[in-house]
Amino acid sequence: MNLHTMKWVFWMTGTYGQHPDDKFDPKAIPVVQNISYSNVVAENVTMAAKLEGIPGAPFTGICIYNVTAEVVKSKKPIWNCTDVEGVSSHVTPTPCA
């Protein structure tokens, strides 16, 4: 997949801050696991990724393989990774250090 001129190449968040209605169950935490991204080339992006799991219920099994992101000047970290676990291989720039 080729991507051009984007803010993030990957964006996953468990802290979106909204719920469907006022009767939601705050204890009903989703399980987010085994998500793979592969074969991506991105040009002119601000950040490679914003990966934010849920405190106490991290996103697990995240696999990022064969990804190249050409990041333009950014004052923020290129990868923003919190409460996520997984592996990466052949990824530039180096993710989630």
Backbone as XML, in Angstrom:
<?xml version="1.0"?>
<chain id="A" units="angstrom">
  <residue number="1" name="MET">
    <atom name="N" x="0.842" y="-1.149" z="0.000"/>
    <atom name="CA" x="0.000" y="0.000" z="0.000"/>
    <atom name="C" x="0.901" y="1.229" z="0.000"/>
  </residue>
  <residue number="2" name="ASN">
    <atom name="N" x="0.594" y="2.195" z="-0.813"/>
    <atom name="CA" x="1.322" y="3.456" z="-0.861"/>
    <atom name="C" x="0.424" y="4.575" z="-0.345"/>
  </residue>
  <residue number="3" name="LEU">
    <atom name="N" x="0.954" y="5.345" z="0.594"/>
    <atom name="CA" x="0.204" y="6.444" z="1.200"/>
    <atom name="C" x="0.979" y="7.742" z="1.004"/>
  </residue>
  <residue number="4" name="HIS">
    <atom name="N" x="0.265" y="8.843" z="0.807"/>
    <atom name="CA" x="0.912" y="10.127" z="0.557"/>
    <atom name="C" x="0.259" y="11.231" z="1.390"/>
  </residue>
  <residue number="5" name="THR">
    <atom name="N" x="1.096" y="12.041" z="2.020"/>
    <atom name="CA" x="0.687" y="13.252" z="2.733"/>
    <atom name="C" x="-0.423" y="12.961" z="3.750"/>
  </residue>
  <residue number="6" name="MET">
    <atom name="N" x="0.029" y="12.455" z="4.892"/>
    <atom name="CA" x="-0.901" y="12.096" z="5.961"/>
    <atom name="C" x="-0.352" y="12.566" z="7.302"/>
  </residue>
  <residue number="7" name="LYS">
    <atom name="N" x="-1.237" y="12.682" z="8.294"/>
    <atom name="CA" x="-0.775" y="13.001" z="9.637"/>
    <atom name="C" x="-0.154" y="11.761" z="10.277"/>
  </residue>
  <residue number="8" name="TRP">
    <atom name="N" x="-0.869" y="10.631" z="10.276"/>
    <atom name="CA" x="-0.375" y="9.369" z="10.831"/>
    <atom name="C" x="-0.472" y="8.282" z="9.779"/>
  </residue>
  <residue number="9" name="VAL">
    <atom name="N" x="0.502" y="7.379" z="9.787"/>
    <atom name="CA" x="0.399" y="6.186" z="8.953"/>
    <atom name="C" x="-0.546" y="5.200" z="9.639"/>
  </residue>
  <residue number="10" name="PHE">
    <atom name="N" x="-0.369" y="5.029" z="10.951"/>
    <atom name="CA" x="-1.221" y="4.128" z="11.736"/>
    <atom name="C" x="-1.776" y="4.892" z="12.936"/>
  </residue>
  <residue number="11" name="TRP">
    <atom name="N" x="-3.053" y="4.681" z="13.221"/>
    <atom name="CA" x="-3.659" y="5.309" z="14.392"/>
    <atom name="C" x="-4.631" y="4.320" z="15.018"/>
  </residue>
  <residue number="12" name="MET">
    <atom name="N" x="-4.324" y="3.928" z="16.236"/>
    <atom name="CA" x="-5.199" y="3.053" z="17.020"/>
    <atom name="C" x="-5.302" y="3.674" z="18.406"/>
  </residue>
  <residue number="13" name="THR">
    <atom name="N" x="-6.504" y="3.846" z="18.914"/>
    <atom name="CA" x="-6.630" y="4.411" z="20.249"/>
    <atom name="C" x="-7.771" y="3.759" z="21.015"/>
  </residue>
  <residue number="14" name="GLY">
    <atom name="N" x="-7.503" y="3.500" z="22.272"/>
    <atom name="CA" x="-8.532" y="3.011" z="23.180"/>
    <atom name="C" x="-9.006" y="4.111" z="24.097"/>
  </residue>
  <residue number="15" name="THR">
    <atom name="N" x="-8.507" y="5.313" z="23.867"/>
    <atom name="CA" x="-8.841" y="6.449" z="24.725"/>
    <atom name="C" x="-9.532" y="7.544" z="23.917"/>
  </residue>
  <residue number="16" name="TYR">
    <atom name="N" x="-10.457" y="7.141" z="23.078"/>
    <atom name="CA" x="-11.122" y="8.090" z="22.187"/>
    <atom name="C" x="-11.927" y="9.126" z="22.950"/>
  </residue>
  <residue number="17" name="GLY">
    <atom name="N" x="-12.494" y="8.733" z="24.106"/>
    <atom name="CA" x="-13.167" y="9.710" z="24.945"/>
    <atom name="C" x="-14.659" y="9.843" z="24.738"/>
  </residue>
  <residue number="18" name="GLN">
    <atom name="N" x="-15.242" y="9.023" z="23.879"/>
    <atom name="CA" x="-16.678" y="9.101" z="23.662"/>
    <atom name="C" x="-17.309" y="7.732" z="23.862"/>
  </residue>
  <residue number="19" name="HIS">
    <atom name="N" x="-18.587" y="7.733" z="24.210"/>
    <atom name="CA" x="-19.355" y="6.512" z="24.367"/>
    <atom name="C" x="-20.679" y="6.687" z="23.639"/>
  </residue>
  <residue number="20" name="PRO">
    <atom name="N" x="-21.317" y="5.581" z="23.239"/>
    <atom name="CA" x="-22.538" y="5.695" z="22.451"/>
    <atom name="C" x="-23.696" y="6.377" z="23.175"/>
  </residue>
  <residue number="21" name="ASP">
    <atom name="N" x="-23.802" y="6.198" z="24.485"/>
    <atom name="CA" x="-24.875" y="6.845" z="25.235"/>
    <atom name="C" x="-24.515" y="6.870" z="26.718"/>
  </residue>
  <residue number="22" name="ASP">
    <atom name="N" x="-25.406" y="7.390" z="27.537"/>
    <atom name="CA" x="-25.104" y="7.513" z="28.963"/>
    <atom name="C" x="-25.311" y="6.214" z="29.741"/>
  </residue>
  <residue number="23" name="LYS">
    <atom name="N" x="-25.713" y="5.133" z="29.072"/>
    <atom name="CA" x="-25.931" y="3.852" z="29.743"/>
    <atom name="C" x="-24.790" y="2.866" z="29.493"/>
  </residue>
  <residue number="24" name="PHE">
    <atom name="N" x="-23.659" y="3.338" z="29.014"/>
    <atom name="CA" x="-22.538" y="2.444" z="28.736"/>
    <atom name="C" x="-21.984" y="1.869" z="30.039"/>
  </residue>
  <residue number="25" name="ASP">
    <atom name="N" x="-21.370" y="0.705" z="29.930"/>
    <atom name="CA" x="-20.755" y="0.045" z="31.081"/>
    <atom name="C" x="-19.262" y="0.372" z="31.072"/>
  </residue>
  <residue number="26" name="PRO">
    <atom name="N" x="-18.777" y="1.216" z="31.986"/>
    <atom name="CA" x="-17.361" y="1.588" z="31.978"/>
    <atom name="C" x="-16.433" y="0.419" z="32.294"/>
  </residue>
  <residue number="27" name="LYS">
    <atom name="N" x="-16.973" y="-0.687" z="32.789"/>
    <atom name="CA" x="-16.154" y="-1.870" z="33.083"/>
    <atom name="C" x="-16.065" y="-2.817" z="31.888"/>
  </residue>
  <residue number="28" name="ALA">
    <atom name="N" x="-16.811" y="-2.560" z="30.846"/>
    <atom name="CA" x="-16.782" y="-3.394" z="29.643"/>
    <atom name="C" x="-15.621" y="-2.939" z="28.765"/>
  </residue>
  <residue number="29" name="ILE">
    <atom name="N" x="-14.477" y="-3.548" z="28.978"/>
    <atom name="CA" x="-13.252" y="-3.169" z="28.263"/>
    <atom name="C" x="-13.076" y="-4.094" z="27.052"/>
  </residue>
  <residue number="30" name="PRO">
    <atom name="N" x="-12.864" y="-3.552" z="25.863"/>
    <atom name="CA" x="-12.663" y="-4.411" z="24.694"/>
    <atom name="C" x="-11.296" y="-5.087" z="24.728"/>
  </residue>
  <residue number="31" name="VAL">
    <atom name="N" x="-11.217" y="-6.242" z="24.091"/>
    <atom name="CA" x="-9.944" y="-6.928" z="23.906"/>
    <atom name="C" x="-9.504" y="-6.635" z="22.476"/>
  </residue>
  <residue number="32" name="VAL">
    <atom name="N" x="-8.387" y="-5.956" z="22.342"/>
    <atom name="CA" x="-7.844" y="-5.636" z="21.022"/>
    <atom name="C" x="-6.538" y="-6.398" z="20.892"/>
  </residue>
  <residue number="33" name="GLN">
    <atom name="N" x="-6.509" y="-7.354" z="19.956"/>
    <atom name="CA" x="-5.314" y="-8.184" z="19.824"/>
    <atom name="C" x="-5.156" y="-8.704" z="18.398"/>
  </residue>
  <residue number="34" name="ASN">
    <atom name="N" x="-3.916" y="-9.102" z="18.098"/>
    <atom name="CA" x="-3.578" y="-9.770" z="16.841"/>
    <atom name="C" x="-3.944" y="-8.953" z="15.602"/>
  </residue>
  <residue number="35" name="ILE">
    <atom name="N" x="-3.435" y="-7.739" z="15.564"/>
    <atom name="CA" x="-3.624" y="-6.870" z="14.403"/>
    <atom name="C" x="-2.279" y="-6.718" z="13.705"/>
  </residue>
  <residue number="36" name="SER">
    <atom name="N" x="-2.274" y="-6.905" z="12.384"/>
    <atom name="CA" x="-1.035" y="-6.825" z="11.612"/>
    <atom name="C" x="-1.129" y="-5.746" z="10.543"/>
  </residue>
  <residue number="37" name="TYR">
    <atom name="N" x="-0.026" y="-5.040" z="10.393"/>
    <atom name="CA" x="0.143" y="-4.078" z="9.310"/>
    <atom name="C" x="1.375" y="-4.518" z="8.537"/>
  </residue>
  <residue number="38" name="SER">
    <atom name="N" x="1.282" y="-4.601" z="7.207"/>
    <atom name="CA" x="2.456" y="-5.004" z="6.437"/>
    <atom name="C" x="2.445" y="-4.365" z="5.053"/>
  </residue>
  <residue number="39" name="ASN">
    <atom name="N" x="3.654" y="-4.271" z="4.513"/>
    <atom name="CA" x="3.869" y="-3.799" z="3.147"/>
    <atom name="C" x="3.264" y="-2.417" z="2.898"/>
  </residue>
  <residue number="40" name="VAL">
    <atom name="N" x="3.737" y="-1.444" z="3.686"/>
    <atom name="CA" x="3.246" y="-0.072" z="3.588"/>
    <atom name="C" x="4.421" y="0.864" z="3.312"/>
  </residue>
  <residue number="41" name="VAL">
    <atom name="N" x="4.255" y="1.748" z="2.351"/>
    <atom name="CA" x="5.205" y="2.819" z="2.081"/>
    <atom name="C" x="4.425" y="4.123" z="2.196"/>
  </residue>
  <residue number="42" name="ALA">
    <atom name="N" x="4.897" y="5.009" z="3.065"/>
    <atom name="CA" x="4.202" y="6.278" z="3.281"/>
    <atom name="C" x="5.176" y="7.431" z="3.078"/>
  </residue>
  <residue number="43" name="GLU">
    <atom name="N" x="4.756" y="8.438" z="2.333"/>
    <atom name="CA" x="5.583" y="9.606" z="2.056"/>
    <atom name="C" x="4.916" y="10.860" z="2.606"/>
  </residue>
  <residue number="44" name="ASN">
    <atom name="N" x="5.752" y="11.788" z="3.079"/>
    <atom name="CA" x="5.278" y="13.090" z="3.541"/>
    <atom name="C" x="4.249" y="12.957" z="4.669"/>
  </residue>
  <residue number="45" name="VAL">
    <atom name="N" x="4.645" y="12.259" z="5.735"/>
    <atom name="CA" x="3.766" y="12.085" z="6.889"/>
    <atom name="C" x="4.330" y="12.836" z="8.090"/>
  </residue>
  <residue number="46" name="THR">
    <atom name="N" x="3.449" y="13.221" z="9.013"/>
    <atom name="CA" x="3.866" y="13.954" z="10.207"/>
    <atom name="C" x="4.367" y="13.019" z="11.294"/>
  </residue>
  <residue number="47" name="MET">
    <atom name="N" x="3.669" y="11.909" z="11.493"/>
    <atom name="CA" x="4.058" y="10.913" z="12.495"/>
    <atom name="C" x="3.867" y="9.527" z="11.902"/>
  </residue>
  <residue number="48" name="ALA">
    <atom name="N" x="4.732" y="8.597" z="12.292"/>
    <atom name="CA" x="4.557" y="7.232" z="11.808"/>
    <atom name="C" x="3.314" y="6.606" z="12.428"/>
  </residue>
  <residue number="49" name="ALA">
    <atom name="N" x="3.146" y="6.778" z="13.746"/>
    <atom name="CA" x="1.995" y="6.129" z="14.379"/>
    <atom name="C" x="1.625" y="6.750" z="15.709"/>
  </residue>
  <residue number="50" name="LYS">
    <atom name="N" x="0.355" y="6.611" z="16.014"/>
    <atom name="CA" x="-0.178" y="6.923" z="17.332"/>
    <atom name="C" x="-0.907" y="5.654" z="17.770"/>
  </residue>
  <residue number="51" name="LEU">
    <atom name="N" x="-0.254" y="4.881" z="18.619"/>
    <atom name="CA" x="-0.799" y="3.608" z="19.075"/>
    <atom name="C" x="-1.027" y="3.714" z="20.574"/>
  </residue>
  <residue number="52" name="GLU">
    <atom name="N" x="-2.270" y="3.865" z="20.975"/>
    <atom name="CA" x="-2.612" y="4.059" z="22.383"/>
    <atom name="C" x="-3.608" y="3.000" z="22.814"/>
  </residue>
  <residue number="53" name="GLY">
    <atom name="N" x="-3.118" y="2.027" z="23.587"/>
    <atom name="CA" x="-4.020" y="1.029" z="24.137"/>
    <atom name="C" x="-4.744" y="1.588" z="25.346"/>
  </residue>
  <residue number="54" name="ILE">
    <atom name="N" x="-5.302" y="0.699" z="26.135"/>
    <atom name="CA" x="-6.061" y="1.084" z="27.319"/>
    <atom name="C" x="-5.238" y="0.741" z="28.551"/>
  </residue>
  <residue number="55" name="PRO">
    <atom name="N" x="-5.032" y="1.683" z="29.461"/>
    <atom name="CA" x="-4.289" y="1.368" z="30.687"/>
    <atom name="C" x="-4.941" y="0.184" z="31.414"/>
  </residue>
  <residue number="56" name="GLY">
    <atom name="N" x="-4.141" y="-0.833" z="31.709"/>
    <atom name="CA" x="-4.652" y="-2.033" z="32.360"/>
    <atom name="C" x="-5.209" y="-3.065" z="31.390"/>
  </residue>
  <residue number="57" name="ALA">
    <atom name="N" x="-5.380" y="-2.698" z="30.129"/>
    <atom name="CA" x="-5.872" y="-3.615" z="29.092"/>
    <atom name="C" x="-5.191" y="-3.258" z="27.776"/>
  </residue>
  <residue number="58" name="PRO">
    <atom name="N" x="-3.872" y="-3.474" z="27.701"/>
    <atom name="CA" x="-3.133" y="-3.044" z="26.512"/>
    <atom name="C" x="-3.565" y="-3.794" z="25.255"/>
  </residue>
  <residue number="59" name="PHE">
    <atom name="N" x="-3.355" y="-3.153" z="24.114"/>
    <atom name="CA" x="-3.528" y="-3.829" z="22.835"/>
    <atom name="C" x="-2.344" y="-4.782" z="22.696"/>
  </residue>
  <residue number="60" name="THR">
    <atom name="N" x="-2.588" y="-6.038" z="22.370"/>
    <atom name="CA" x="-1.517" y="-7.032" z="22.314"/>
    <atom name="C" x="-1.465" y="-7.703" z="20.943"/>
  </residue>
  <residue number="61" name="GLY">
    <atom name="N" x="-0.305" y="-8.280" z="20.655"/>
    <atom name="CA" x="-0.134" y="-8.998" z="19.409"/>
    <atom name="C" x="-0.115" y="-8.096" z="18.190"/>
  </residue>
  <residue number="62" name="ILE">
    <atom name="N" x="0.305" y="-6.857" z="18.364"/>
    <atom name="CA" x="0.389" y="-5.928" z="17.235"/>
    <atom name="C" x="1.654" y="-6.262" z="16.444"/>
  </residue>
  <residue number="63" name="CYS">
    <atom name="N" x="1.514" y="-6.481" z="15.152"/>
    <atom name="CA" x="2.642" y="-6.852" z="14.293"/>
    <atom name="C" x="2.761" y="-5.821" z="13.172"/>
  </residue>
  <residue number="64" name="ILE">
    <atom name="N" x="3.941" y="-5.225" z="13.072"/>
    <atom name="CA" x="4.205" y="-4.251" z="12.011"/>
    <atom name="C" x="5.403" y="-4.767" z="11.222"/>
  </residue>
  <residue number="65" name="TYR">
    <atom name="N" x="5.201" y="-5.029" z="9.920"/>
    <atom name="CA" x="6.227" y="-5.664" z="9.102"/>
    <atom name="C" x="6.349" y="-4.956" z="7.752"/>
  </residue>
  <residue number="66" name="ASN">
    <atom name="N" x="7.593" y="-4.739" z="7.351"/>
    <atom name="CA" x="7.906" y="-4.187" z="6.037"/>
    <atom name="C" x="7.194" y="-2.850" z="5.796"/>
  </residue>
  <residue number="67" name="VAL">
    <atom name="N" x="7.516" y="-1.895" z="6.647"/>
    <atom name="CA" x="6.895" y="-0.573" z="6.585"/>
    <atom name="C" x="7.983" y="0.494" z="6.507"/>
  </residue>
  <residue number="68" name="THR">
    <atom name="N" x="7.820" y="1.440" z="5.600"/>
    <atom name="CA" x="8.713" y="2.587" z="5.501"/>
    <atom name="C" x="7.867" y="3.850" z="5.522"/>
  </residue>
  <residue number="69" name="ALA">
    <atom name="N" x="8.210" y="4.749" z="6.452"/>
    <atom name="CA" x="7.495" y="6.021" z="6.555"/>
    <atom name="C" x="8.490" y="7.163" z="6.409"/>
  </residue>
  <residue number="70" name="GLU">
    <atom name="N" x="8.272" y="8.015" z="5.424"/>
    <atom name="CA" x="9.096" y="9.205" z="5.232"/>
    <atom name="C" x="8.444" y="10.335" z="6.022"/>
  </residue>
  <residue number="71" name="VAL">
    <atom name="N" x="9.023" y="10.623" z="7.176"/>
    <atom name="CA" x="8.439" y="11.604" z="8.089"/>
    <atom name="C" x="9.036" y="12.979" z="7.823"/>
  </residue>
  <residue number="72" name="VAL">
    <atom name="N" x="8.160" y="13.978" z="7.646"/>
    <atom name="CA" x="8.620" y="15.354" z="7.506"/>
    <atom name="C" x="8.949" y="15.881" z="8.897"/>
  </residue>
  <residue number="73" name="LYS">
    <atom name="N" x="9.534" y="17.038" z="8.980"/>
    <atom name="CA" x="9.918" y="17.588" z="10.283"/>
    <atom name="C" x="8.736" y="17.591" z="11.240"/>
  </residue>
  <residue number="74" name="SER">
    <atom name="N" x="8.972" y="17.002" z="12.403"/>
    <atom name="CA" x="7.918" y="16.904" z="13.409"/>
    <atom name="C" x="8.493" y="17.242" z="14.768"/>
  </residue>
  <residue number="75" name="LYS">
    <atom name="N" x="7.770" y="18.027" z="15.548"/>
    <atom name="CA" x="8.216" y="18.355" z="16.898"/>
    <atom name="C" x="7.784" y="17.286" z="17.892"/>
  </residue>
  <residue number="76" name="LYS">
    <atom name="N" x="6.871" y="16.420" z="17.482"/>
    <atom name="CA" x="6.389" y="15.347" z="18.342"/>
    <atom name="C" x="7.210" y="14.086" z="18.085"/>
  </residue>
  <residue number="77" name="PRO">
    <atom name="N" x="7.128" y="13.107" z="18.991"/>
    <atom name="CA" x="7.799" y="11.828" z="18.713"/>
    <atom name="C" x="7.247" y="11.213" z="17.424"/>
  </residue>
  <residue number="78" name="ILE">
    <atom name="N" x="8.107" y="10.569" z="16.668"/>
    <atom name="CA" x="7.688" y="9.966" z="15.404"/>
    <atom name="C" x="6.716" y="8.811" z="15.654"/>
  </residue>
  <residue number="79" name="TRP">
    <atom name="N" x="6.991" y="8.035" z="16.695"/>
    <atom name="CA" x="6.095" y="6.954" z="17.121"/>
    <atom name="C" x="5.589" y="7.296" z="18.513"/>
  </residue>
  <residue number="80" name="ASN">
    <atom name="N" x="4.286" y="7.273" z="18.711"/>
    <atom name="CA" x="3.691" y="7.469" z="20.026"/>
    <atom name="C" x="3.035" y="6.143" z="20.403"/>
  </residue>
  <residue number="81" name="CYS">
    <atom name="N" x="3.652" y="5.403" z="21.319"/>
    <atom name="CA" x="3.177" y="4.068" z="21.675"/>
    <atom name="C" x="2.987" y="3.964" z="23.180"/>
  </residue>
  <residue number="82" name="THR">
    <atom name="N" x="1.757" y="3.754" z="23.611"/>
    <atom name="CA" x="1.476" y="3.540" z="25.026"/>
    <atom name="C" x="0.474" y="2.400" z="25.162"/>
  </residue>
  <residue number="83" name="ASP">
    <atom name="N" x="0.725" y="1.549" z="26.131"/>
    <atom name="CA" x="-0.171" y="0.424" z="26.414"/>
    <atom name="C" x="-0.417" y="-0.440" z="25.179"/>
  </residue>
  <residue number="84" name="VAL">
    <atom name="N" x="0.667" y="-0.734" z="24.442"/>
    <atom name="CA" x="0.608" y="-1.658" z="23.311"/>
    <atom name="C" x="1.775" y="-2.632" z="23.418"/>
  </residue>
  <residue number="85" name="GLU">
    <atom name="N" x="1.566" y="-3.846" z="22.934"/>
    <atom name="CA" x="2.606" y="-4.870" z="22.930"/>
    <atom name="C" x="2.590" y="-5.561" z="21.577"/>
  </residue>
  <residue number="86" name="GLY">
    <atom name="N" x="3.778" y="-5.925" z="21.094"/>
    <atom name="CA" x="3.839" y="-6.631" z="19.830"/>
    <atom name="C" x="5.249" y="-6.709" z="19.299"/>
  </residue>
  <residue number="87" name="VAL">
    <atom name="N" x="5.358" y="-6.926" z="17.995"/>
    <atom name="CA" x="6.650" y="-7.089" z="17.345"/>
    <atom name="C" x="6.684" y="-6.261" z="16.063"/>
  </residue>
  <residue number="88" name="SER">
    <atom name="N" x="7.912" y="-5.999" z="15.616"/>
    <atom name="CA" x="8.090" y="-5.322" z="14.336"/>
    <atom name="C" x="9.344" y="-5.855" z="13.669"/>
  </residue>
  <residue number="89" name="SER">
    <atom name="N" x="9.364" y="-5.779" z="12.345"/>
    <atom name="CA" x="10.521" y="-6.214" z="11.577"/>
    <atom name="C" x="10.534" y="-5.446" z="10.258"/>
  </residue>
  <residue number="90" name="HIS">
    <atom name="N" x="11.720" y="-5.031" z="9.845"/>
    <atom name="CA" x="11.894" y="-4.285" z="8.596"/>
    <atom name="C" x="11.025" y="-3.026" z="8.583"/>
  </residue>
  <residue number="91" name="VAL">
    <atom name="N" x="11.156" y="-2.224" z="9.641"/>
    <atom name="CA" x="10.366" y="-1.004" z="9.778"/>
    <atom name="C" x="11.295" y="0.192" z="9.925"/>
  </residue>
  <residue number="92" name="THR">
    <atom name="N" x="11.053" y="1.234" z="9.120"/>
    <atom name="CA" x="11.814" y="2.470" z="9.172"/>
    <atom name="C" x="10.846" y="3.641" z="9.213"/>
  </residue>
  <residue number="93" name="PRO">
    <atom name="N" x="11.024" y="4.573" z="10.149"/>
    <atom name="CA" x="11.971" y="4.597" z="11.255"/>
    <atom name="C" x="11.609" y="3.560" z="12.324"/>
  </residue>
  <residue number="94" name="THR">
    <atom name="N" x="12.593" y="3.261" z="13.166"/>
    <atom name="CA" x="12.419" y="2.245" z="14.201"/>
    <atom name="C" x="11.226" y="2.589" z="15.091"/>
  </residue>
  <residue number="95" name="PRO">
    <atom name="N" x="10.299" y="1.641" z="15.254"/>
    <atom name="CA" x="9.081" y="1.937" z="16.024"/>
    <atom name="C" x="9.228" y="1.769" z="17.530"/>
  </residue>
  <residue number="96" name="CYS">
    <atom name="N" x="8.436" y="2.508" z="18.240"/>
    <atom name="CA" x="8.176" y="2.321" z="19.674"/>
    <atom name="C" x="9.417" y="1.969" z="20.480"/>
  </residue>
  <residue number="97" name="ALA">
    <atom name="N" x="10.442" y="2.777" z="20.359"/>
    <atom name="CA" x="11.703" y="2.485" z="21.046"/>
    <atom name="C" x="11.617" y="2.575" z="22.544"/>
  </residue>
</chain>
